[in-house]
Amino acid sequence: MKNMSVNVMEAERALVEKPMLATTVESIMILNEIKSCYRELPKTLRFSKFMTELLSRVSLPLEEYDIIAGRTVDRILTEDEEKIFKEFVSHPDYPYGKVLFPSGHCTYSWDKVVEYGICGLRKIAKETLSNTADTEKRDFLTAVIEIYGAISDYMLRYADVAESKGKNELAENLRKGALGVPDSFASALQLLWIITLINCAYVSQNPTLTVGRLDQILYPLYLSDLKKGSITPKRAKEYITDYYCKHNLIMGRGEHQVGDETNSTTFLRICNFDAPQYLLLGGTDENGELAVNELTQLFAECIVPSFKNPVIVVRYVEGMDRSCPSLWKTLTGKALKSSSMMFYNDKNVTDTFLRIGLPVEDARKYAHFGCNWCSPGDNGAWMHSAPKAKHLDAFLSEEEKREVSIPYMRDNADHGWPEDLMIVMRELYAEKGEDIDIDQIYDRFFERMSDFIDRKLNNISREVTARKRRPSAAMSFTDCFTVDSIKHGETFTAGAKYHFQIQSFQMFATVADSITAIDSVVIKDKKATFGELISAVEADFEGYDHIFTLCRKAEKYGMDTPLSNYHVKRLSHRASALVIEKSRPYLEREGIFLIPCMQSDTWHLKIGELYGATPDGRPKNTPFSQNTRPSNGSCVNGLTAMLNSMLNLPADGLVSGALNLDVEKKQFEGEEGEARFGALLATYFNRGGLHAQVSAVSAKELEEAKKSPLAHKDIRVRVTGYSGVFVDICEKLQDDIIERFRQ
């Protein structure tokens, strides 16, 4: 494992020492040269020509300690190159999103990629091509076939480089992937990495990609290799570790949701600079049985705590802590040291998909598709905010794109559901004065949510109908590795079995706490009138100190107290039921549905800083709550109380929703401490908890890191669906994360 330590150190250095303005210079210079070429060709064929040019010209860096090939060249640009770069990214023919269509926030048919190989996929595409006369479909398939050829040639070039350096085993693995079907664990993992590399480094900006259930997909090959004596567990771990290393080498520095070009590399310079790739472990198989094997354990043991990618998504199965004690010990021990892990309750996600109306085989096949959502695997296409999807030019006019556009996580109000609640309060007070009860607040709030969901589903239906009018007019890199796309010669976003969009209850805790405060202060205790509360909130509580104190002292989500638990349960169950009930007719009729979740990413900062105070006692222009987590400062009764509160969320009504579980690492140090943490987490999931992603550090350490960043480059924290090097995160987000740890 000596070489592995070199690989790991190199990847660790890249994450913290790579220049902030490092740029994938070769690909940008090549694309700049050809950005206006092939304009006479259809979009699909222009895409394949760009891919062929790009992959035939980029260099093939290979280090002596590599056992998996696939790197990029990134560095600080010269003065002349920087000028070209800036002109390139502002040019009307800038290819990203216009020629190289993104392939992010999705997963591929990774099992079929291993089963068929590039050559097998090409054969399927050729068979489909030979049986169609449709011009657009023929162009689509011709482009797919050309891209397969470009990838094969790229791998063969890499094989020649490997052979010239005496790395014959690596050269053989590359040639197997290029010319045939991978027949070993090593050759399959090599092929999977090359495809991931091309997408994440050369095709997609923000290539948030799920790389699959590798412990399941690669297990047959691993077993076969063991029987033949061609691999050992130790050697398999070397391959896995190098695979992990490669993910981190192609990243940049900084953070993408709150950061900007002043403090982050940005996706303009390095496509994958802060994008997560997700690797799934565990879960259930097609029969609902626990899917854990020897390879699951190896992938877990190889997790490097300092890495950002791949994000390990553990599909927790009830009782997994007891049935797989060694694996659970490994996973929870790693989670206390790594911020690039998350745990999902397999039963919760599957049961929610079943309740939505998916058949059991599709519900169990779910995948994670980032930032922190689950989807029906390679059966479902995400309908992302229409105006941003440049390839929709083939389907929709600009006016039509505007008409069907609803931002994928937003709602009726510019500042989220807390603003909707305030609108409801003002409307009811104008209509009824003080004669308002809590049921009226709920009913009016959900009328607004219902109207929005109706409009959203209708617009998705219109967009999908438009896409299906010309299903082969556009393509993305995803289509090359989605078997249904090449079998039918149609882009995945038109021909997928399911089309879905996120319906998130953003800033849930802010709304729940606000309703609890209204119920407590105004309706139950009658310590303020409805009008007084509205006036106090609109004045940012200035001159209303008494009401401010009452609102702040009202029960909060996370305290595990009766009134807060009641409203958390009532609010979350009704919201998820509404999303599911509204979706079901569309699913039955058109394969369209909304995913009920509680995800806000970092919108809680951006929107919160623009909005006024709220009835929970939150001052104006301050962060809202984030994801499923209680508001900062609310969990005054400890970690167990917080988790108990969260058990009031519907176990069969949320497909996703992140919990940043921030713990003091000193509380769980040593073997006994790790065992306590494992028991805590398992109890939470066995009782129906949905999700957890762990950061083990302290507020004091984070404050020290802000003051002395060079001495604390090793601190990693969970942001939302991705992790960050704390000292590289902008101050606004740093401060919010510190507040999380002050619970």
BAGU-872789 format. One record per residue: residue in one letter; x, y, z of N, C-alpha, C in turn. Coordinates in steps of 0.05 Angstrom, whole numbers, plus 5000, padded with zeros to 4 digits. Example, Ala and Ser with C-alpha at 12.3 -4.5 7.8 and 13.67 -1.06 7.14 Angstrom:
% BAGU-872789
A526448865156524649105156526449345156
S525749555142527349795143525850015157
END
This chain:
% BAGU-872789
M501749765000500050005000501750255000
K504450224996506150464997505350664976
N504850564951504150744930501450884936
M499650734950497150854956497451104974
S499351094992499751325009500651564993
V502151524971502951734953500451844939
N498751664929496351754915494551924934
V494151824958492451954977493552234984
M496152244989497352504996497152704973
E497452604949497152784925494352894924
A492252724928489552814926488853004949
E489952944973489453124996490653404990
R493153404979494353654973492753814952
A491753674932490253804911487853954923
L486553834943484153954954484754214969
V487154244980487654474996489854654985
E491354554966493654714956493454794927
K491654674912491354744884490755044883
P491955194865491355474863488355524859
M487255724872484455784870483555834841
L485255954825484556014797485655814777
A486355574787487155364768484955314748
T485755244724483855224702484554984684
T482554844674483154614656483854734629
V486354804627487254974605486854834577
E487554584575487554454549484754444537
S482854354553480054334542478954604534
I479554804550478555074544479755184518
M482355134515483655234490482655084466
I482254824469481154664446478354754439
L476654784459473854864454473755144444
N475555314452475655594442476255594412
E477955414404478655394375476355304358
I474655124369472555004352469755094359
K469555294377466955384387464955454366
S465855544343463955624322463855424299
C465155194303465254994282462654824281
Y462354694258460154494254457354614258
R457054874253454454994259452354904239
E453254794216451254694197449954434205
L451154304225450154044233447954064254
P446253854255444253844277445653844304
K444253924325445353944352446753684360
T445453454354446553204363449253144350
L449453184324451953124310454053334316
R453253574322455253774330456453704357
F454853604374455753504400457853294397
S457353094380459152874377461752964364
K461653154346464053254333465853404354
F464553554371466053694392467353484410
M465953274417467053074435469452934422
T469152874396471352734382473852914381
E473453164374475753354373477053374401
L475453404421476453444448478053204458
L476852974456478152734467480552644451
S480652724426482952644409485352824414
R484953054428487053244430488053294458
V486453244478487353294506489653104512
S491453194529493753024536492852814556
L494652624561494052384577496052354600
P495852524620497752504642497552244657
L499752124664499851864678502251864696
E501851814722503951804741504851514746
E507251474755508351204759506751054780
Y505451194798503951064819501051024813
D500151104790497351064782496850774777
I494650664788493750404779491150424764
I489850654765487650724748488450974732
A487950974706488651194689486351384687
G487051644683484951844678485352094695
R486852284684487352534697486852764677
T486853004688486653244671489053424677
V489353624660491353824665490054084673
D490554174697489554434706491854594719
R491854854714494055024725493155314722
I494855484734494455774730494955854701
L493256014690493656094662495756314659
T496956324637498756544631497056794625
E498257024623496757264618495257254592
D496557144571495157114545492856914547
E493356694561491256484564488956594580
E489456754600487356864616485557054599
K486757194581485157364563483457204545
I484556984534482956804517480656684533
F481256604558479256474575476956664580
K477456914586475357104592473657164567
E474957174545473457224520471756974513
F472956744519471556484513468956464529
V469056514555466756464572464556674567
S465156894554463157104548462257094519
H463356914503462856904475460056784469
P458556884450455956764443456056464436
D458256374427458556094420459755924442
Y459856034466460855884489459455614489
P460955394487459655134481458155004505
Y458955064530457554934552454655014553
G452854814551450054874551448954934523
K450654964503449755014476450654794457
V452954684462453854454446454454214464
L455854254485456454044505454254054526
F452153904522449853924540450453774566
P449753894589450553794614449353514620
S450753374637449953104645450253084675
G449053264689449253274718446553224732
H446753184758444353124774442852884762
C444252674758443052434746444852194753
T443951964743445651724744445451584717
Y447251404712447251264687446450974692
S446150824670445550534672448250394677
W449450444700452150344705452350034704
D450249904713450349604711450549514683
K449149654665449249574636451849654623
V453049874633455649954622457649734628
V457549624652459449404659458649144643
E456149094641455248854627455848854597
Y455449084584455749094555458449204546
G459549384562461949534554461349734532
I463249894525462850084503462049954477
C463349734471462749594446459949484445
G459049374468456349274469454249494466
L454749724479452949944476452850044447
R455250054435455350144407453749954389
K453849694395452349494379449349544381
I448449604406445549654410444749904394
A446450114395445850354380445750304350
K447650144340447650084311445249924303
E444349734320441949584313439549764312
T439349954331437050144330437250314305
L439650404298440050564274439150424249
S439850164247439150014223436149974219
N434650014241431749964240430050214240
T431350444235429750694234430450854209
A428350984199428751164177428351464185
D427551504210427151774220429751924220
T429852154207432352314204433452394230
E431852514248432952604273433852374291
K432452154289433251924305435851814294
R436251804268438751714256441051894264
D440552154263442652344272443452294301
F441452254318441852204346443551964350
L442851744338444351494341447151504328
T447351644306449951684294451851834313
A450752034326452352194345453152014369
V451351854379451951674402454251484394
I454051374370456051184361458751324358
E458751574348461251724345462451784372
I460851844392461851894419463151644430
Y461851414426463051164435465751124423
G465951184397468551154383470651344395
A469851584401471651784413472651694440
I470951574456471751474482473551234479
S472951054461474750824456477450914448
D477651104429480151194420481751334442
Y480351484459481651614482482851404500
M481351184505482450974523484750834510
L484650794484486850664470489350834470
R489051094467491351274469492551254497
Y490751244517491751214545493150954549
A492150744536493450474539496250484527
D496650624505499350644493501250784512
V500251004525501951144544502650964567
A500650814578501250634600503250414592
E502950314569504850104560507650214556
S507850464546510450584542511950634569
K510350634591511550674617511850414632
G511450194618511749934630509349844648
K507149984645504749914661502849744645
N503749494641502349314623499549234633
E499249194659496649114670494649344666
L495549584670493749814666493049844636
A494949804619494449824590492449614582
E492649374593490749154586487949224596
N487749344620485049414630483749634612
L485349824603484350034586483449914559
R484949734548484249624522481749444524
K481449304546478949154550476549334550
G476749564563474549744564473949874537
A476149914521475850044495474849864473
L475649604474475149424452473349194457
G472549154483470948924489469148974513
V468848764529467248784553469148754577
P468948934597470748894620470148624633
D472248464637471948194648473248164675
S473948384688475148364715474248604731
F474648584757473948814774475549054766
A478149024760479849254754479149384728
S478549224707477949334681475149474682
A473349364698470749494700470949764714
L472449764736472750014751474150224734
Q476150134718477550314700475650444680
L473850274668471950384649470050584662
L469050504686467250684700468550954706
W471050954713472451204719472851374694
I473551244671473951404647471451544639
I469151404641466551534634465951764653
T466451714679465951924699467852154694
L470352104689472252314684471452494660
I470752364638470052514614467652704620
N465652594633463352764639464052984658
C465452914680465853104701468053314695
A469953234678472153414672471853564646
Y470353444627470353564600467553634589
V465453524600462753564587460953744604
S460753694629458653824645459754014666
Q458754254667459354434688457454384711
N458554334734457054234758455953954752
P457753764747456853494739456153324764
T454153414779453353264802452352994793
L453852784797453352524785453352304805
T451352124803451351884819452851664804
V454951554816456651364802455751074807
G453551044822452250774823452750624849
R451550384849451850204872454150014865
L456550114868458849964858459249704873
D458449694899458849444914457049224902
Q454849294890453049104877453849044848
I454449254833455049224805457649064800
L459649114817462248994812462748734827
Y460848664844461248424861461548164845
P459948114825460447864810463247844798
L464248064787466948064776469048024798
Y468548154820470448124843470547834852
L468247704855468147424863469547244843
S469047304818470347144797473447174798
D474347414802477247464804478447324828
L476947324851477947184875478246884869
K476346774856476446484850478746414832
K479246594813481446544794484146614806
G484146754829486646824841487947074828
S486347214812487547444798487247704814
I485947694838485847924855485647834884
T486448004902486247954930484648194942
P483548164966482148394978484048634981
K486548584987488448804990488848944963
R489048794941489348924915486849074907
A484548954913481949094907481849354921
K482749364946482749614961484549824949
E486749734937488549924923487150054900
Y485649884885484149994862482050194872
I480550114892478450284903479550554913
T481750534928483050774939483950964916
D485150854895486051024873483651144859
Y481450984856478951094845477951324861
Y477951304888477251524905479051764901
C481651714899483551934895482952094870
K482451944848482052074823479752274823
H477652214839475352404841476252674852
N478152674870478952924884480953074867
L482452944850484453084834483253274814
I480753224806479553384785477753604797
M478053664823476553874836478154134837
G476654344844477954604849477754674878
R477754934884477655034912475255214915
G474255234940472055404946469455264947
E467255414945464555304949462755434928
H460855284917459455374893456755514897
Q455455474919452755584922452855864933
V454655924951454856194962457356334952
G459456174945461956294936461656414908
D463756564900463756684874466656694863
E467056834841469656824828471856954846
T471157094867473157214884474257024905
N472756804910473656624931473356334923
S472756274898472356004889473455964861
T474155724854475155664827472955714807
T470555644813468055664796468055444775
F465655374766465255174745466255264718
L466755524715467755624689470555534685
R472155504706474955434704475355134705
I474055004724474254714727471354614730
C470554454710467754374709466854234735
N468654094748467953934771468854064797
F469354324797470854444819469654384847
D467054384849465854334876463354154873
A463353994851461053824847461453554861
P459353454875459653194887459052964868
Q460352744871459652494858458852304881
Y456652154877455551994898455851694892
L456951554912457251264910455551134931
L453650954923451750844941452750574951
L452350524977453050274989450650165005
G450349895004448249765020445549785007
G443549805024440749815014439649535011
T437449514995436149264990436449184961
D436048934955436048844927433248844915
E432948734891430348734878428248584893
N429048404911427148254927426648374955
G427848604960427548734986429348625007
E431348455000433148335019435648515022
L436948505045439348655050441448605030
A442448815017444448784996447148885006
V448448715022451148775033452948535027
N455348585019457248365013460048445021
E461948285014464748335021465748595008
L464748654985465648894971464649144985
T462249124996461149355012463149425034
Q464149225047466049265069468649395059
L469549305036472049415025471749705017
F469549765004469050044996468850225021
A467750115043467550265068470250305080
E471850095081474550115093476350315078
C475850345052477550525036476850815038
I474650885051473851165054476151325066
V476951535053479051715063477751965075
P477851995101476352205115476852495104
S479252545094479952815085478852875057
F477752675043476852715016474052845015
K473552984993470853094989469152904972
N470452764954469052584936470352314935
P468952104928466052104924464552114951
V462252234951460552244974459351964977
I459851835000458851565005456051585016
V454051475001451251475010450651195019
V450251165045449550905057446550875057
R445550675044442750615045442250425069
Y441450545091441150395116438550225115
V438949975122436649785124436149725153
E433649725161432949685189434449445201
G435649485224437149275237439949225226
M440849395208443449365195445649365215
D445249515237447349535258447749265271
R445649095272445848835285446648615265
S445548635241446148425221448848455208
C449948705208452548755196454248925216
P454848815239456248975259458949085251
S460448915237463149015228462949245208
L461049215189460649425170459649675183
W457749645201456649885215458750025231
K460449875244462649995260464450145242
T465150035219466850165200465550425190
L463050415182461750645170461350865190
T460450805214460051015234462651135244
G464750965246467351065253468451255233
K468051185207468951355186467351615185
A464751595191463051835191463952045211
L464951955234465952145254468552285245
K469752185224472352295215471952435188
S469852355173469452455146466852615144
S466852835130464352985125463152915098
S464352725084463352655058461952385058
M460152355078458452125080455652205087
M453752055078450952095087449551825089
F447451825105445951575110443051635104
Y441851465087438951475082437551225092
N435251255102433551035111432350905087
D433150665080432250535056429250495056
K428150425079425250375080423650625076
N424550855088423051105085422851185055
V425151175042425251255014423551064997
T423850805000422350614984419350644990
D418650665015415750685022414550935011
T416051155010414951404998414551374968
F416451254954416051204926413651024921
L413250824938410950644935408350794940
R408350974959405951134965405351324942
I407451434929406951604906405651444884
G406351184882405051014862406950864844
L409550874850411450724834411250424840
P411650254821411649964826414149894844
V413949674858415949614878418749584865
E418849474841421549434828422949704823
D421349914816422550174812423150324838
A421350284858421750404884424350314896
R424950054894427349944906429850014890
K429550094865431850154848432750444852
Y431550584870432150874873435150934875
A435851164866438651254868438651534880
H440951614888441351894897442252054873
F441152304870442052444847442952734853
G443452794878444653054885442853284880
C443053494896444953524918444253334941
N441753314947440953144969438153034965
W437852904942435252804934435552514925
C433352374925433252094914431352094891
S431951934871430351914847429951624839
P428151574820427651294811429951194793
G432351224801434651114787434851214758
D435651034740435951114712433351094697
N431051074712428451074700427251354699
G428451544713427151804717428852034707
A427652224694428952464684427952704700
W429852864710429253104726428653334707
M426253454711425453684695426453934710
H428854014703430154244717429254504704
S428954704719428154974712428555034682
A426355054668426455054639428255264626
P428155524634429855724620432855664621
K433755504641436555444643437455224624
A435455074613436154844597436354934568
K438854994560439255104533438454914511
H438654644516437954454496434954444491
L433354584508430454594503429854774479
D431854914468431455064444430354884422
A430954624423429954444403427054384406
F425954444430423154364436421354604440
L422354814453420655034462421755304453
S419955484447420755754442421455894468
E422756124466423456264491420956334507
E418856414493416356474508415256234522
E415256004508414255754520415955674544
K418655714542420355644564419655814589
R419156064584418456234607415756154618
E413956074601411256004610411255754628
V412955564621412855314637414855304659
S416255534663418355534683417355584711
I418055404729417755454758420455354770
P421855524785424355434797423855184813
Y425754994811425254724819424754684849
M425654874866425154834895423555054907
R422755254891421455484903418455454904
D417055674911414155654916412755904907
N410455964918408856194910410256464915
A411856474936412956724945415956744939
D416856984935419657034928421456944950
H420556944975422256884998421356625012
G420256444997419756185007417156155023
W416755925034414355865049413956045074
P416056145087415656335109414156585099
E414756675075413356905065410456835059
D409956595048407256505044405656505070
L406856425091405456425117404756715125
M406656895121406057175128403857295111
I403757215086401557305068398957205079
V398856945087396456825098395556975123
M397457035141396757185165395457455159
R396657605140395557865134392757845121
E392457645103389857605090387757545110
L388357355128386357275147385657495166
Y387657655175387057875193385358085179
A385958135154384358335139381458245136
E381057985134378357875130376857835156
K378257735176376857645200377657785226
G379557965225380458105249381657905268
E380757905293381957725313380557455314
D378457415298376957165299378256955281
I380656875289382256685273383156455291
D382856205280383855975295386055835278
I387355645291389655525278388955365254
D386455255254385555095230385355275206
Q384455515209384255705187386955775175
I388855805193391655855184392655625167
Y392355385177393155145162391755135135
D389155165135387555125111388355335090
R388655585098389455795078392255755068
F394055675086396855615078396955395057
F395455185062395554955043393955015018
E392055195018390755284993392855404975
R394655564986396755694970398655474959
M399455294977401155074968399854904946
S397254844950395854684930395754824903
D395155084903395055224877397655224863
F399855254879402455254867403154974855
I402554764870403154494860401554434835
D399054514834397454474809398754604785
R399654854789400954994767403554864759
K405054774779407654644774407254384758
L405454214766404953964752403954014724
N402254214721401254274694403554364676
N405354524686407554624670409554404663
I409954214682411653994675410453824653
S407853784655406453634634406753764607
R406554034606406854174581409654144570
E411654164588414354134580414953854569
V414053654583414553374574413153324547
T410753434544409353404518410953534496
A412053764502413753904482416253744475
R417553624495419953464491419253224473
K416953104478416252864463415552914434
R415053164427414453224399416853164382
R419253214393421753164377423753024396
P423252784403424852644424427752594417
S428452624391431152574383432652824374
A431453054379432553304368434953404384
A435253304409437553394426438553154442
M440853184452441952964468443953074489
S444452914509446552984528448352734532
F450452774546452352544551450852324565
T448852384582447352184596446151984576
D445252074553443951894534445751674525
C448351714524450151514515450351274535
F449551324560449851124581447251064595
T445051114580442451034589441350854568
V441050594574440550394554437950454539
D435850544553433350594540433650814518
S435451004522435851214503436951104477
I438950924479440150824454438350604442
K436750474458434950264446432650394430
H431950644438429750784424430651024408
G433251094410434151324395432951584404
E432451614430431151854440432551954465
T432652214468433952324491432452254516
F433952204537432852114562430752304573
T431152564569429252764580426552764566
A426452614543423852584530422752304533
G424452104532423451824531423551674557
A424351814579424551674605421851564614
K421951354630419451244641418051434659
Y419651594674418551784693419852054688
H418152264692419252534692418452664719
F420352774733419752874760421053144764
Q420053284784421353524794421153524824
I422853684836422953704865420653884875
Q419253794896417453974910418453984939
S419854194945421154214971419554394990
F419454315015418354485036420854625047
Q421654845034423954995043423455135070
M425555155085425455305110423255195128
F423054935129420854805144420754885173
A423054875186423054945215422155225221
T422855415203421955685207418955705206
V417755565187414755565185413555425209
A414555185216413455035238413655185264
D415955315269416355465294414555715294
S414155835271412456065269409555995276
I408555775265405855685271405555615300
T407655485311407555415340407455665357
A408955875349408956125364406256265362
I405056265339402356385335400356235353
D400455965352398555805368398955855398
S401455875406402055905434401456185444
V402656385431402556655441399856785438
V398656735414396156875408393656715414
I393556465405391156305407390756165434
K392856035443392555885468392856055493
D395156195495395756355519394556635518
K393856725494392656995491394357215504
K396957195500398757405511399357625492
A398257595468398357805448396057765428
T395257975416393157935395394457875368
F392757785350393757725323394857975310
G393358195313394358445301396958535313
E397258505340399658585353402058425343
L401558165339403757995330404658075302
I402658125284403358205257404858465257
S403958655273405358915275408158875285
A408458705306411158655317413058535297
V412058345282413758215262414558415240
E412558575231413158765209415058985218
A415159035245416959235256419659115264
D420058865256422458715265422658715295
F420358715308420058705337421058955352
E421759165336422659405349420359545363
G420659585389418459695405416559485415
Y417059235409415359015417417058805432
D418658885451420458705465418958475478
H416658535490415158325504414358105485
I413258185462412457995442414857835431
F416957985427419457845417420257625437
T420257695462421057495482419157255482
L416557315480414557095479415056905455
C415557035432416056875407418656715410
R420656825421423256685423422956455443
K421356495464421056295485419056075478
A417556115457415555915448417055655441
E415655435444416855175438417855175409
K420055035405421255015378421654725370
Y421454685344422254425332425154365340
G425554125350428154055360428354025390
M426354145404426254125433424953865443
D423453735425421953495433419853565455
T418253765450416153855468413453815455
P411353785471408753705459407653885437
L407554145442406254325422407954335396
S410654365399412354375375412154115360
N412153885374411953625360409253605345
Y407153705358404553695345404553845319
H405654085318405554245294407554135273
V409854035282411753915263410353685249
K409053515264407653285252405353365234
R403753545243401353635227402253765202
L404153945204405154095180406453915160
S408353755169409953585150408253365137
H406453245153404753025142402853135121
R401653365127399753485108401153575083
A403453695085404953785062405753545044
S406853335055407653115039405252975026
A403052945042400652825031399552985007
L399753245009398753414987400353374962
V403053364965404753324941404153054929
I403852854945403452574935400652554922
E398652664935395952644924395652794897
K396953024896396853184871398353044849
S400552904856402252774836400952524824
R399552384840398652114832397152104806
P395252284800393852264774395752314751
Y397652494755399652554733401452304729
L402152174751403851934748402351724733
E399851674740398351464727397851524698
R397551784691396851864664399251914647
E401352034658403552134642406352054652
G406451914675409051844687410452084699
I408952284707409952534719409352544749
F411252624765410652664793412552864805
L411852954829413553124845414752964868
I417253024874418552894896418253064922
P416752954942416453104967419053094983
C420053334990422553335005422653585022
M424753605038425353845054428253925049
Q428654055027431354125019431454415012
S433354565023433554845016436354915007
D438254715007441054775001441855025017
T443055225004443855465019441955695013
W439655635001437655844997436755975024
H437055825045436255935071437856185078
L440256195068441856435072441056665052
K440956595027440456795006437756925009
I435656755015432956865017432556995044
G433656865065433356975092434457255095
E436757305081437957575084436457795070
L434457715054432857905039430057945051
Y429357785071426657795081426457895110
G424057985117423658095143423457885165
A422657975188422457805212420157605208
T420157395225418057185224417157135252
P414657025255413456995282414956815301
D416856665292418456495311420456655326
G420656915321422557085335425157125319
R425157035295427457075278427557365268
P429757505272429957785263430157805233
K429558035222429758065193432558035183
N432757955157435357935143437257745156
T436257535169437857325181437057065168
P438756855170438156605157435556475166
F434256345147432056175154433155905163
S431455715170432455445176433255305151
Q434855095154435954955130435054665130
N434054585106433354305102431354195123
T431853955132430053835153430953925181
R433154055183434354115209432754335224
P432454305251431354525266432954785262
S431755015268433155265266435455275285
N437555415277439955445295439055555322
G440155435343439555525370437055405382
S435655235367433155125378433454865394
C435654725389435954455401437254475429
V435854615447436954665473436754425492
N435254225484434953985501436753755493
G438653815475440653605469440053465443
L442053295435442053155410439752955408
T439252805430437152605430434452735426
A433952965439431453105436431053195408
M433153285395432953375367432153145349
L433452915353432752685336429952585342
N429152585367426352505374424352695360
S424952945359423153145346422953075316
M425152995304425152935276423652685269
L423152515289421552265284418652335279
N417852585283415152665277414752715247
L416852735231416652765202415552495191
P414152505169412852265158414852065147
A414751825158416751615149416151525121
D413751565111413051485084412151725067
G413251955073412252195059414452385050
L416952305054419152465045421152285031
V421852365007423852204992426652304999
S426852555008429552655015429252905032
G431452965045431553205062433953175081
A435753355079438353325093438153405122
L439453245139439953325167442953345171
N443853595175446653635183446853565212
L447953325218448153235245450953315255
D451053535269453653645278454153565306
V456353425311456953325338459753405346
E460153435372462853485383464353225383
K466553215368467952965366469052865392
K469453045411470452955437468452785452
Q465852825445463752655458463852365449
F465052315426464952055414467751955407
E469752025423472451945418472951665428
G474851525416475651265425473651045417
E474350805422472650575414469850595427
E469750665453467250675466465550905455
G466851135450465351355439464251295411
E465751165394464851095368462450895370
A462650715389460450525393457850665402
R458150865419455851025428454551175404
F456351285387455251425364453851235345
G455051005340453750805323451050725334
A450850685360448350605372446250835370
L447151085374445351315371444251335343
L445951305323445151335295443251105287
A443950865296442350635289439550645302
T439450745327436850775340435150975325
Y436351195317434851395301433651275276
F435251125261434251005236432350775241
N432850605261431050385267428350485276
R428150725286425650845295424251005273
G425551015249424251155227425551415218
G427951485228429251715219429951695189
L429851925175430251925146433151945138
H434652125149437252195137439152315159
A441752285155443652415171446252445156
Q447552675158450252705147451852855169
V454252755174455552815199457953005195
S458153195213460553355216461353345245
A463753245251464653215279466953415284
V466253645295468253855301466854025322
S468054245330466854415350466754705340
A464954855352464755145345467455285350
K468755205372471255335379473355275358
E473555025348475454965327474955125302
L472355155295471655305271472355595274
E471855705297472555985302475556035300
E477155835310480055855308480955835279
A479555665264480155635236479755885220
K477656035227477156295214479456485219
K480456485243482656665250485356575238
S485756315237488356215228487955995207
P487056075183486255875163488555695154
L490955795152493155625143493755395162
A493055425187493555205206491255015209
H489055055194486754885197485554795170
K487354745151486454655125485254365126
D485654235148484653955150481753935158
I480454155166477754145175475754135152
R474053925152472053895132469353915146
V467354035133464654055144462653995122
R460353905131458153855113456754115107
V456254175082454754415074451854345070
T451254215048448554105043448953835030
G448653805004449153544992452053494986
Y453853664996456653644990458153745015
S460753695016462353785038464254005029
G465454145048467254355041469654365059
V471954455048474254525064473554785078
F473354775104472154995119473555265113
V476155265112477655515109477355635081
D476355475062475955565035473055665030
I471355635050468555725047468356025054
C466556165040466356455045465356505073
E465856745083465356805111462456775119
K460656855101457756845108456956555113
L457856375097457256085101458755975125
Q461156065129462655975153461156045178
D460156295179458756385203456156225208
D454756155186452355995189453055715200
I455155605190455955335199456855345228
I458255545236459055575264456555585282
E454455735273452055745289450755475292
R450955305272449955035274451154885298
F453754935302455154785323454854915351
R453355135352452955255378450255165391
Q449154945381446554855392446954775421
END
